[in-house]
Amino acid sequence: LARVGGILVNFNFALAVCLMLKQTMTIIRQSYYIRLMIPVDEHIDAHRYVGTALCLSALLHSFGHAIQFATHPGGNED
């Protein structure tokens, strides 16, 4: 669970950086289907979606570590 959350955190940070690149924005605007998923013309909405996904994946990552610590209090002895 923590690993999935960590992967999602990395993906969302990369997506946040890519949304700031001018050529990437141009490519997304030219593709109809990607433009349906990522509202690049509404910058506030795009940043809100990425920020919300980043926050939720960070919570998932932290929750996974909390579960791992609760089930293995002495460390990773597997």
C-alpha positions, 0 to 999 in steps of 0.5 A: 500500500505504501509502495503504490502511494509512493509511486502515485506521489512520484507520478503526480509530481512529474505530472505537475512539472509537465503541466508547466512545460509549454511544448507539453501543453501544446501537445495536450491541446492538440490531442482531443482525448487527452484534453478531455482528461486534463483541462489544460485551458482551465489552469486552476482546475488542472492544478486543483486536480493534480493537487488533490490527487497528490494529496490523496496519494500522499495520504495513502502512502502515509497510511501504508507506512502506518499500517506497516509500523503497526503490524511490525513494531520491531522493524522489518524482520520478514 
